[in-house]
Amino acid sequence: MKLELHKVKVNKLVFGEKTSVKDGVLTINKQEMIDMLSGIEGVADLDLDLAHPGENVRILPVKDAIEPRCKIEGTNEVFPGWIGDVDPVGEGKTLVLDGAVVLTTGRLVAPQEGIVDMSGPGADYTPFSKTNNLVVVITPDEGVELHAREAACREVGLKSAHYLAKCCKDAVADNVETYDFPAFTESMKAHEGLPKVAYVYMLQTQGLLHDTWVYGVDAKKIIPTMISPTEVMDGAIISGNCVSACDKNNTYVHLNNPVIKNLYAHHGKDFNFVGVIITNENVTLADKKRSSSYAIKLAKMLGVDAVVISEEGFGNPDADLVMNCWKAERAGIKTVLITDEYAGRDGASQSLADSCPEGDACVTAGNANQLIMLPPMEKVIGELPVADVIAGGFFGTLQEDGSLEVEIQAILGATNELGFNKIGAYTI
């Protein structure tokens, strides 16, 4: 499967008469876009706003981040099961508005949404302080139950991102990235002498609005399966999560998964990257046993020497991470784990809810309980009072002057477990 990403660089967003991109400026017809979104069931009202790097702007509560993409060559469309049909993606040519992001905000499940500061100390903790953001401010229909509200917000975000890209599909790319994923009969024979490595990609599926979707299917209903990394780049996996902002994989992060990109970068040099195995994080013991056993069975069938395992979330999913680890290690497959920590504000508590002696190669994305003071901003897009109740906030988070004392858990992407964040660490 060969996919070309045709990237058009976006350095600025403006509202104007025609949605188009020219010389790095993405112009958006605000009313046309609002009209396009207005018929979505479960949405009472919506508005659009803009936020650029360095501006004195705070956005909260942020639900999802989505990169504008559309197909310019291929048999299907991006975001299969939502925008495109449910047929396979991951081949052909895809237009990417590189540097532009759609952020959805609105009071859906306030305790589980996040903060994006475009400047100040909080900006250092979120990658979305460096992007040019179209913020879709959603007022959900209060008469609709929560799952339907989440679905409506998800539809708004995906349609917004696709609309922007589709309006610019004739733009000439500033650069083209090519990714190829050959058939197994070919890849297994390639790069003789190099170790075979696969990626076990854990998806948040605890339920109660802790959900991820694969080709339009709720991932808690799947058993682990193989997926081409190019399918991921075309939006086969999207976020439906209302979970702690710091370590949820929003849709933008899935599209730009840095684990996949780094595995490609080392492919054929340090190892043979042979596949991606997606698995879930269901809450019952039977589900955890079934999914971990099946995921590692697939790794054994591929004959891999090692796997990289990334977690999504914390607490209950720690058990899935550890189970995947020890089952792989006991099958003779070396593991590297990627997670984050909830070690208390002093960093002295146990970092994970589970552990095993086999898990001796672990990458941390940071301690989500770390406190930070965010100064007041001149402009707030969204609702500032929800800072007291979002995950990472507490009663007293919102100060009289508009500043926020929060754990970095509240900041979108602060401790992302795919490494899509700004935090680094070293051993003393």
Backbone hydrogen bonds, N-H to C=O, Kabsch-Sander energy under -0.5 kcal/mol:
donor,donor_aa,acceptor,acceptor_aa,energy
3,L,179,Y,-3.2
4,E,92,G,-2.5
5,L,3,L,-0.5
5,L,177,E,-3.3
6,H,4,E,-0.7
6,H,94,T,-3.0
7,K,5,L,-1.0
7,K,175,N,-2.5
8,V,6,H,-0.5
8,V,96,V,-3.1
9,K,7,K,-0.6
10,V,98,D,-3.2
11,N,24,G,-3.4
12,K,24,G,-1.5
14,V,26,L,-2.2
16,G,28,I,-2.2
20,S,18,K,-0.7
20,S,27,T,-1.6
22,K,25,V,-2.1
25,V,22,K,-2.0
26,L,12,K,-3.0
26,L,24,G,-0.6
27,T,20,S,-3.0
27,T,25,V,-0.7
28,I,14,V,-2.5
30,K,28,I,-1.2
33,M,29,N,-2.1
34,I,30,K,-2.4
35,D,31,Q,-2.7
36,M,32,E,-2.0
37,L,33,M,-1.5
38,S,34,I,-1.4
40,I,37,L,-1.7
43,V,40,I,-1.5
44,A,42,G,-0.6
44,A,139,T,-2.4
45,D,139,T,-1.6
47,D,137,V,-1.8
49,D,135,V,-2.0
51,A,133,N,-2.1
54,G,118,M,-2.4
55,E,52,H,-1.9
57,V,55,E,-2.0
58,R,379,K,-2.3
59,I,116,V,-2.6
60,L,381,I,-2.1
62,V,114,G,-2.8
63,K,104,T,-3.4
64,D,104,T,-0.7
66,I,102,V,-2.2
70,C,95,L,-1.5
72,I,93,K,-2.6
73,E,93,K,-1.8
79,F,234,D,-1.9
81,G,84,G,-2.0
82,W,79,F,-2.1
83,I,79,F,-2.7
84,G,78,V,-1.2
84,G,79,F,-0.8
92,G,2,K,-1.6
93,K,73,E,-2.6
94,T,4,E,-2.8
95,L,70,C,-3.1
96,V,6,H,-2.7
97,L,68,P,-2.2
98,D,8,V,-1.2
98,D,96,V,-1.4
100,A,97,L,-1.6
101,V,132,N,-2.1
102,V,66,I,-2.9
103,L,101,V,-0.6
103,L,134,L,-2.5
104,T,64,D,-2.2
105,T,136,V,-2.5
106,G,61,P,-1.3
108,L,106,G,-1.5
112,Q,109,V,-2.6
113,E,110,A,-1.3
114,G,62,V,-1.9
115,I,410,A,-2.1
116,V,59,I,-2.3
118,M,57,V,-2.6
123,A,120,G,-1.1
124,D,120,G,-0.5
124,D,121,P,-1.0
125,Y,122,G,-1.5
126,T,123,A,-0.8
129,S,126,T,-1.3
130,K,127,P,-1.4
132,N,99,G,-3.0
133,N,51,A,-2.9
133,N,131,T,-0.8
134,L,101,V,-3.1
135,V,49,D,-2.8
135,V,133,N,-0.7
136,V,103,L,-3.0
136,V,134,L,-0.6
137,V,47,D,-2.7
137,V,135,V,-0.8
138,I,105,T,-3.5
138,I,136,V,-0.8
139,T,45,D,-3.1
141,D,42,G,-2.8
142,E,140,P,-0.7
144,V,141,D,-2.0
148,A,145,E,-0.6
149,R,145,E,-1.9
150,E,146,L,-2.7
151,A,147,H,-2.2
152,A,148,A,-2.0
153,C,149,R,-2.4
154,R,150,E,-2.5
155,E,151,A,-2.4
156,V,152,A,-2.3
157,G,153,C,-2.1
158,L,154,R,-2.4
159,K,155,E,-2.5
160,S,156,V,-2.1
161,A,157,G,-2.2
162,H,158,L,-2.3
163,Y,159,K,-2.5
164,L,160,S,-2.1
165,A,161,A,-1.8
166,K,162,H,-3.0
167,C,163,Y,-2.1
168,C,164,L,-0.5
168,C,165,A,-1.3
169,K,166,K,-1.3
171,A,168,C,-2.2
174,D,7,K,-2.5
175,N,7,K,-1.5
177,E,5,L,-2.2
179,Y,3,L,-2.8
181,F,1,M,-2.6
186,E,183,A,-1.1
187,S,183,A,-2.7
188,M,184,F,-2.4
189,K,186,E,-0.7
190,A,186,E,-0.7
190,A,187,S,-0.5
194,L,191,H,-2.0
197,V,272,N,-2.7
198,A,306,A,-1.9
199,Y,275,G,-2.2
200,V,198,A,-0.5
200,V,308,V,-3.1
201,Y,199,Y,-0.8
201,Y,277,I,-3.1
202,M,200,V,-0.8
202,M,310,S,-1.7
203,L,279,T,-2.3
207,G,210,H,-2.3
211,D,209,L,-0.7
213,W,238,I,-2.5
214,V,217,V,-2.7
215,Y,236,A,-2.5
217,V,214,V,-2.0
219,A,212,T,-2.8
221,K,218,D,-2.3
222,I,219,A,-1.1
225,T,278,I,-1.6
227,I,276,V,-2.1
231,E,228,S,-1.0
232,V,228,S,-1.2
233,M,229,P,-1.4
234,D,230,T,-0.8
234,D,231,E,-0.7
235,G,232,V,-1.6
236,A,231,E,-1.9
238,I,213,W,-2.3
240,G,211,D,-2.2
242,C,209,L,-2.8
246,C,409,Q,-1.7
247,D,244,S,-0.6
248,K,244,S,-0.7
250,N,248,K,-1.2
252,Y,65,A,-2.7
254,H,250,N,-1.9
255,L,251,T,-2.4
256,N,252,Y,-1.6
257,N,254,H,-1.4
261,K,257,N,-2.0
262,N,258,P,-2.2
263,L,259,V,-2.2
264,Y,260,I,-2.3
265,A,261,K,-1.9
266,H,262,N,-1.5
267,H,263,L,-0.8
267,H,264,Y,-0.6
268,G,271,F,-2.8
269,K,266,H,-1.8
270,D,266,H,-2.4
271,F,266,H,-1.3
272,N,195,P,-3.1
273,F,271,F,-0.7
274,V,197,V,-2.5
274,V,272,N,-0.8
275,G,197,V,-0.7
276,V,227,I,-0.7
277,I,199,Y,-3.4
278,I,225,T,-2.6
278,I,276,V,-0.6
279,T,201,Y,-2.1
281,E,203,L,-0.6
288,K,284,T,-2.3
289,K,285,L,-2.7
290,R,286,A,-2.5
291,S,287,D,-2.9
292,S,288,K,-2.3
293,S,289,K,-2.2
294,Y,290,R,-2.3
295,A,291,S,-2.6
296,I,292,S,-2.2
297,K,293,S,-1.8
298,L,294,Y,-2.1
299,A,295,A,-1.7
300,K,296,I,-2.4
301,M,297,K,-2.4
302,L,298,L,-1.6
303,G,299,A,-0.6
303,G,300,K,-0.9
304,V,299,A,-1.7
305,D,196,K,-2.6
306,A,196,K,-1.6
307,V,334,K,-2.6
308,V,198,A,-2.0
309,I,336,V,-2.9
310,S,200,V,-1.9
311,E,338,I,-2.2
313,G,247,D,-0.9
316,N,314,F,-0.8
318,D,315,G,-1.6
319,A,315,G,-0.6
319,A,316,N,-1.4
320,D,316,N,-0.6
321,L,317,P,-2.4
322,V,318,D,-2.4
323,M,319,A,-2.2
324,N,320,D,-2.7
325,C,321,L,-2.0
326,W,322,V,-2.7
327,K,323,M,-1.9
328,A,324,N,-1.7
329,E,325,C,-2.7
330,R,326,W,-2.2
331,A,327,K,-0.6
331,A,328,A,-0.8
332,G,329,E,-1.6
333,I,328,A,-2.6
334,K,305,D,-2.3
334,K,332,G,-0.6
336,V,307,V,-1.7
337,L,361,A,-2.6
338,I,309,I,-2.4
339,T,363,V,-2.4
341,E,366,G,-2.8
342,Y,351,S,-1.8
347,G,344,G,-1.5
349,S,343,A,-2.7
359,G,356,C,-1.5
360,D,358,E,-2.2
363,V,337,L,-3.6
365,A,339,T,-1.8
368,A,341,E,-2.9
368,A,366,G,-0.7
370,Q,367,N,-1.5
372,I,406,V,-2.7
374,L,372,I,-0.6
374,L,404,L,-3.7
379,K,56,N,-1.8
381,I,58,R,-3.0
382,G,380,V,-0.6
383,E,60,L,-1.9
386,V,383,E,-0.8
387,A,384,L,-2.1
388,D,385,P,-1.5
389,V,386,V,-1.7
390,I,386,V,-1.4
391,A,111,P,-2.2
392,G,393,G,-0.6
393,G,390,I,-2.7
397,T,394,F,-2.9
399,Q,397,T,-0.6
399,Q,403,S,-3.1
402,G,399,Q,-1.9
404,L,374,L,-2.8
405,E,397,T,-2.0
406,V,372,I,-2.3
406,V,404,L,-0.7
407,E,392,G,-2.9
408,I,370,Q,-2.6
409,Q,368,A,-1.4
410,A,407,E,-2.2
411,I,408,I,-1.8
412,L,115,I,-2.2
413,G,245,A,-2.2
414,A,411,I,-2.0
415,T,246,C,-1.1
416,N,413,G,-1.2
419,G,416,N,-1.5
421,N,419,G,-1.8
